[in-house]
Amino acid sequence: MDCENKDSELRKFGSSRTSSASSSLRRRSLSLSLSLPKHLNDDDDENESVSEAGDIGDRELQSNRYSGSGRLRLIGENAPEHRVVVPISEDTMLGSNAMSSVTPVSPIKLISQPDHKENDEKTEVPWVLEYTSCLLFLAVFGILGVLLRYGLQKLFGPGIVGATSDHSYMYLDLPSNMVGSFLMGWFGMVFKEDISRISSQLAIGLSTGFLGSLTTFSGWNQKMLELSVEGQWVFVVLGYLLGLFLVAYSIIFGIETAKGVNWLYRRANMNSSNSGTDYHWRVDSCKRHLIVILFLLLILASLWGMSIGLEVHEFSSSSPKAQLWLACIVGPFGVWIRWFLARLNGRGLGKSGQLKWVPFGTLIANVSAACVMAALATLKKAVNTETCDTVASGIQFGLLGCLSTVSTFIAEFHAMRGSKYPWRAYVYALCTTLISFVLGTLIYFVPVWVENFN
């Protein structure tokens, strides 16, 4: 009898212990679900991803660091798709002393898996190295974007092809905006993930630095303002509508061609022994980051040194090319500012995060660059000297041309068109162009018209 009583008491104790542990686990599971941010519903999650389609600034480095090191991230913090939810038995939670007769309740546990099957435990790269290499990539690619934009202006301008001009709705920066939007479909959307597996800083440099500097929204807006001063209002409307239409279909064409090339490549390597992606060149260690930083420093020093030397020579001789070399000197600063502003994309307004679908970082960069460019254009009209024209034009073409972007803007526009609410794309485009044009009119058109500048 004593043994039976003890056995009964033991069962009651085990059952009560298991019941309390089970209820505790349920409370933890419930508190975890309640503690998750409210924006984890489908609409808010889509709004945030749409707003972050183009660029998220230095937040992208932080997300790559967490995903690369295998640390746990929740959905609200840009969690990747390879974070999985698996059930674990209550026996595991309670330890080896759990009664074998207890029925498991299967609570939920979040675990993280490595990004790749062959991803072994790797050395943690200091944050400062990643940040430094990213800034250098942005600067180098920013200067290259300025040079290519200048070359496309000269190629398609009145001097050679004659397809664009300052006095037509086919504005001078239209070819570079189209080319940059097309390449954005390649390197900023389809192949960005593949490039990021080698170096996330390289992917940022290509999309944000090179393509963002190759395209310019402020130059586009300024040409429309100058047409409005001349009374060419039909050209102004056509310039905005045709410009938006051409860059929108440029990125679509880029995405479709990139997907086709990607399909052909994967099909050609399907039966190959080396069908997987080669990660031997991945920049994932301190040594490789230092090598990349030194290499980029050498390139940036060469580009800046060449630009400064040519600027001094051309400026003293009052050559028009002095504007280009000054633009190469100040261009990287515009890229850096835009990259820092991009961290506002997907954050919304206030603590509650209202209007998360609006990429406020890109909007602020484009509108502010358009306003400053209009102010410098007014200054050139008022002062009307060669020195002022050279300095102001160099800042316009370099700093403000790199601060504003069409490639990121059109990537966000394209993402909104493919979302649940495609009307938001047109609202976003209308707000960007309308705010920039209205403020530009107050800064440029009204003073030029009132003072009757030539």
C-alpha positions in Angstrom: 0.0 0.0 0.0 2.8 2.4 0.9 4.5 1.7 -2.4 1.2 2.3 -4.2 0.6 5.6 -2.4 4.1 6.8 -3.1 3.7 5.9 -6.7 0.4 7.8 -6.9 1.9 10.8 -5.3 4.8 10.6 -7.7 2.5 10.6 -10.7 0.5 13.5 -9.3 3.7 15.5 -8.7 5.0 14.7 -12.2 1.6 15.6 -13.8 1.4 18.9 -11.9 5.0 19.7 -12.8 4.4 18.9 -16.5 1.1 20.8 -16.4 2.8 23.9 -14.9 5.6 23.6 -17.4 3.2 23.2 -20.3 1.2 26.3 -19.2 4.4 28.2 -18.8 5.4 27.3 -22.3 2.0 28.3 -23.6 2.4 31.7 -21.8 5.8 32.2 -23.3 4.5 31.3 -26.8 1.6 33.7 -26.3 3.8 36.5 -25.0 6.2 36.0 -27.9 3.4 36.4 -30.4 2.0 39.4 -28.6 5.4 41.0 -28.4 6.0 40.9 -32.1 5.5 44.3 -33.8 2.1 45.1 -35.2 3.5 45.7 -38.6 4.1 42.0 -39.2 0.7 41.7 -40.8 0.6 41.1 -44.6 -0.2 44.6 -45.7 2.5 46.3 -43.5 5.1 43.8 -44.5 4.4 44.4 -48.2 4.4 48.1 -47.7 7.8 48.0 -46.1 9.3 45.7 -48.7 7.9 47.9 -51.6 9.4 51.0 -50.0 12.7 49.3 -49.6 12.8 47.9 -53.2 15.4 50.4 -54.3 17.8 51.0 -51.4 17.8 50.9 -47.6 21.2 52.6 -47.0 23.5 51.4 -44.3 20.7 49.3 -42.8 21.6 46.8 -45.6 25.0 46.3 -44.1 23.5 45.5 -40.7 21.0 43.0 -42.2 23.8 41.3 -44.1 26.0 41.1 -41.0 23.2 39.3 -39.0 22.3 37.0 -41.8 25.9 36.2 -42.5 26.8 35.3 -39.0 23.8 33.1 -38.5 22.4 35.2 -35.6 18.6 35.1 -35.1 16.5 37.9 -36.6 12.8 38.4 -36.4 10.6 39.2 -39.4 10.3 42.8 -38.5 14.1 43.2 -38.8 14.5 42.1 -42.4 14.5 38.4 -41.6 15.5 36.2 -44.6 13.3 33.4 -45.8 15.7 30.7 -44.6 14.7 31.3 -41.0 12.4 28.3 -40.3 9.9 27.4 -37.5 10.1 23.8 -36.2 8.3 22.0 -33.4 10.3 20.7 -30.5 9.1 18.2 -28.0 8.3 19.1 -24.5 10.6 16.3 -23.3 13.5 18.3 -24.7 12.4 21.5 -22.9 11.8 19.8 -19.6 15.0 17.7 -19.6 15.6 14.0 -19.0 13.5 13.9 -15.8 10.2 14.3 -17.7 7.7 11.5 -17.3 7.6 9.1 -20.3 3.8 9.1 -20.0 3.4 12.8 -20.6 1.9 13.9 -23.9 4.1 16.5 -25.7 2.5 19.9 -26.5 4.9 20.8 -29.3 5.7 24.5 -28.6 7.3 26.6 -31.3 10.9 27.4 -31.4 12.7 29.8 -33.7 16.0 28.6 -35.1 18.5 30.0 -37.6 20.2 28.2 -40.3 23.3 29.1 -42.3 22.9 31.0 -45.6 24.6 28.2 -47.6 25.1 24.5 -47.0 28.8 24.9 -47.2 28.8 27.9 -44.9 31.1 26.9 -42.0 31.6 29.1 -39.0 33.5 32.1 -40.3 35.5 34.9 -38.7 33.4 37.9 -37.7 34.5 40.8 -39.8 34.8 44.1 -37.8 31.9 46.5 -38.6 34.3 49.4 -39.4 35.9 47.4 -42.3 32.5 46.6 -43.9 31.5 50.3 -43.5 34.7 51.6 -44.9 34.7 49.3 -47.9 31.1 50.3 -48.6 31.9 54.0 -48.6 34.8 53.4 -50.9 32.7 51.4 -53.3 30.1 54.1 -53.4 32.7 56.8 -54.1 34.5 55.0 -56.8 31.4 53.8 -58.6 29.9 57.3 -58.1 32.7 58.9 -60.1 32.4 56.3 -62.8 28.7 57.0 -63.0 29.4 60.7 -63.4 31.9 60.1 -66.2 29.5 57.8 -68.1 26.6 60.2 -67.7 28.7 63.0 -69.2 29.8 60.7 -72.1 26.1 59.8 -72.8 25.2 63.4 -72.8 27.9 64.2 -75.4 27.1 61.2 -77.5 23.3 61.7 -77.8 23.5 65.5 -77.6 23.5 68.1 -80.4 27.2 67.6 -81.1 27.1 63.9 -82.4 23.8 62.1 -82.6 21.5 65.0 -82.0 18.7 63.0 -80.3 18.6 65.3 -77.2 19.0 69.0 -76.5 18.4 71.6 -73.8 15.4 73.0 -75.7 13.4 69.8 -76.2 11.4 67.4 -74.1 14.1 64.9 -75.1 16.3 66.3 -72.4 20.1 65.7 -72.2 19.9 63.2 -69.3 17.2 61.0 -70.8 19.7 58.5 -72.4 21.6 58.1 -69.1 18.4 57.7 -67.2 17.2 55.0 -69.6 20.5 53.1 -69.5 20.7 53.3 -65.7 17.2 52.1 -65.3 17.9 49.2 -67.7 21.0 48.2 -65.7 19.1 48.6 -62.5 16.9 45.7 -63.7 20.1 43.6 -64.1 22.4 44.5 -61.2 19.9 46.1 -58.8 17.1 43.5 -58.9 17.8 40.2 -60.8 21.5 39.6 -60.1 21.9 41.7 -56.9 21.5 38.6 -54.6 24.2 36.7 -56.6 26.5 39.7 -56.4 25.8 40.1 -52.7 27.0 36.5 -52.1 30.4 37.5 -53.2 30.4 41.0 -51.6 27.4 42.9 -50.3 29.4 46.1 -50.5 30.0 45.5 -54.2 26.3 45.1 -54.8 25.6 48.4 -52.9 28.3 50.1 -54.9 26.9 49.0 -58.2 23.2 49.8 -57.5 23.4 52.8 -55.2 26.8 54.2 -56.3 27.1 53.6 -60.1 23.5 53.4 -61.2 22.3 56.1 -58.8 25.0 58.5 -60.1 24.5 57.5 -63.7 20.9 58.6 -63.5 19.7 62.0 -62.1 16.3 63.3 -61.2 17.4 66.8 -60.4 18.9 67.3 -63.9 15.6 66.1 -65.4 13.6 68.5 -63.2 15.8 71.4 -64.0 15.5 71.0 -67.8 11.7 71.1 -67.4 12.0 74.3 -65.3 14.1 75.9 -68.0 11.5 74.9 -70.6 8.8 76.5 -68.5 10.7 79.8 -68.4 10.8 79.7 -72.2 7.0 79.1 -72.2 7.3 75.6 -73.7 4.6 74.1 -71.4 3.7 71.4 -73.8 7.3 70.3 -73.8 7.3 70.3 -70.0 4.3 67.9 -69.8 5.7 65.7 -72.6 9.1 65.7 -70.9 7.7 64.4 -67.6 5.3 61.9 -69.2 7.6 60.6 -71.8 10.6 60.5 -69.4 8.6 58.5 -66.9 7.3 56.1 -69.6 10.7 55.4 -71.1 12.6 54.8 -67.8 9.7 52.6 -66.5 9.9 50.4 -69.6 13.7 50.5 -69.5 13.7 48.7 -66.1 11.1 46.2 -67.3 13.2 45.4 -70.3 16.3 45.1 -68.1 14.5 42.7 -65.7 13.1 40.5 -68.5 16.5 40.3 -70.4 18.3 39.6 -67.1 15.9 36.8 -66.3 16.4 35.3 -69.7 20.2 35.4 -69.5 20.0 33.9 -66.0 17.7 31.1 -67.2 20.1 30.3 -70.1 23.1 30.3 -67.8 21.5 27.9 -65.3 20.2 25.7 -68.1 23.7 25.5 -69.6 25.2 24.6 -66.2 22.5 22.2 -65.1 24.4 19.1 -66.1 27.8 20.6 -65.3 29.9 19.3 -62.4 30.3 22.9 -61.2 26.6 23.8 -61.4 26.6 25.6 -58.1 27.8 29.1 -57.5 31.5 29.5 -56.8 32.0 31.3 -53.5 35.8 31.1 -53.5 36.0 34.9 -54.2 33.6 35.8 -51.4 34.8 38.8 -49.4 34.1 37.4 -45.9 37.3 37.8 -43.9 39.3 40.6 -42.5 42.2 39.9 -44.8 40.0 40.1 -47.9 38.3 43.2 -46.7 41.6 44.9 -46.2 42.8 43.9 -49.7 39.6 45.4 -51.2 39.9 48.6 -49.1 43.5 49.1 -50.2 42.6 48.5 -53.8 39.7 50.9 -53.7 41.7 53.5 -51.9 44.3 53.4 -54.7 41.6 53.7 -57.4 39.8 56.6 -55.5 43.1 58.4 -55.0 43.9 58.1 -58.7 40.5 59.3 -59.8 40.5 62.2 -57.3 44.1 63.1 -58.1 43.5 63.1 -61.8 40.3 65.1 -61.4 42.0 67.7 -59.2 45.0 68.1 -61.6 42.7 68.4 -64.6 40.4 70.8 -62.8 43.3 73.1 -61.9 44.5 73.1 -65.5 41.0 73.5 -67.1 39.8 76.0 -64.6 42.7 78.4 -65.3 42.0 78.2 -69.0 38.2 78.6 -68.5 37.5 75.3 -70.3 34.0 73.8 -70.2 35.5 70.5 -69.1 36.3 72.1 -65.8 32.7 71.5 -64.8 33.2 67.7 -65.4 36.3 67.4 -63.2 34.8 69.4 -60.4 31.8 67.1 -60.7 34.0 64.1 -60.2 35.5 65.7 -57.1 32.2 66.4 -55.4 30.2 63.6 -56.8 31.0 61.0 -54.1 29.7 63.3 -51.4 26.3 63.3 -53.1 26.3 59.5 -53.2 27.1 59.2 -49.5 24.4 61.6 -48.5 21.8 59.7 -50.6 23.0 56.4 -49.1 22.5 57.7 -45.6 19.1 59.1 -46.4 18.0 55.8 -47.8 17.9 54.3 -44.3 14.6 56.2 -44.0 13.0 54.0 -46.7 10.4 51.6 -45.2 10.4 53.3 -41.8 7.3 55.4 -42.2 6.4 58.5 -40.2 6.4 58.7 -36.4 6.6 55.9 -33.9 3.6 54.1 -35.4 5.3 54.0 -38.8 2.5 55.6 -40.9 2.8 55.6 -44.7 5.5 52.8 -44.8 4.9 52.4 -48.5 6.5 55.8 -49.2 10.3 55.7 -49.6 10.9 58.9 -47.8 14.7 58.7 -48.1 14.6 58.7 -51.9 11.9 61.3 -51.9 13.9 63.7 -49.7 17.0 63.1 -51.8 15.3 63.9 -55.1 13.3 66.9 -53.9 16.2 68.5 -52.0 18.6 68.0 -54.9 16.1 69.5 -57.3 15.6 72.5 -55.1 19.3 73.2 -54.6 19.9 72.8 -58.3 17.2 75.4 -59.0 18.8 77.7 -56.5 22.2 77.4 -58.2 20.6 77.9 -61.6 19.2 81.1 -60.3 22.5 82.1 -58.9 24.2 81.6 -62.3 21.6 83.8 -63.9 22.1 86.6 -61.3 25.9 86.6 -61.2 26.5 85.7 -64.8 30.3 85.2 -64.7 32.5 82.3 -66.0 33.8 81.4 -62.6 30.4 81.2 -61.0 29.0 79.3 -64.0 31.8 76.7 -63.8 31.6 76.2 -60.0 27.8 76.1 -59.9 27.5 73.8 -63.0 30.1 71.4 -61.5 28.2 71.2 -58.2 25.0 70.7 -60.1 26.3 67.9 -62.3 28.3 66.2 -59.6 27.0 66.7 -56.1 23.3 67.2 -57.0 23.4 64.8 -59.9 24.6 62.0 -57.6 22.4 63.1 -54.7 19.3 62.5 -56.8 18.5 59.3 -58.7 16.1 57.9 -61.2 17.2 54.3 -61.1 16.3 53.8 -57.4 13.1 55.9 -57.9 12.0 53.8 -60.9 12.8 50.5 -59.0 10.5 51.7 -56.2 7.9 52.7 -58.8 8.1 49.3 -60.5 7.7 47.5 -57.1 4.6 49.6 -56.3 3.0 48.8 -59.6 3.4 45.1 -58.9 2.0 45.3 -55.3 -1.6 45.0 -54.1 -2.1 48.8 -54.6 -0.6 49.8 -58.0 -2.1 53.3 -57.7 0.5 54.1 -55.2 3.2 54.0 -57.9 1.5 56.9 -59.7 0.8 58.8 -56.5 4.5 58.5 -55.6 5.7 59.6 -59.0 3.2 62.5 -59.0 4.3 63.7 -55.6 8.0 63.5 -56.4 7.6 65.4 -59.7 4.9 67.9 -58.5 6.7 68.9 -55.3 10.0 69.3 -57.1 8.5 71.3 -59.9 6.5 73.6 -57.6 9.4 74.3 -55.3 11.7 74.7 -58.3 9.2 77.2 -59.9 9.3 79.3 -56.7 13.1 79.1 -56.5 14.0 79.4 -60.2 11.1 80.4 -62.5 9.7 83.3 -60.4 13.0 85.1 -59.8 14.1 84.6 -63.4 10.7 85.8 -64.7 10.5 88.8 -62.3 14.1 90.0 -62.8 14.0 89.2 -66.5 17.3 87.5 -66.5 18.7 86.5 -69.9 
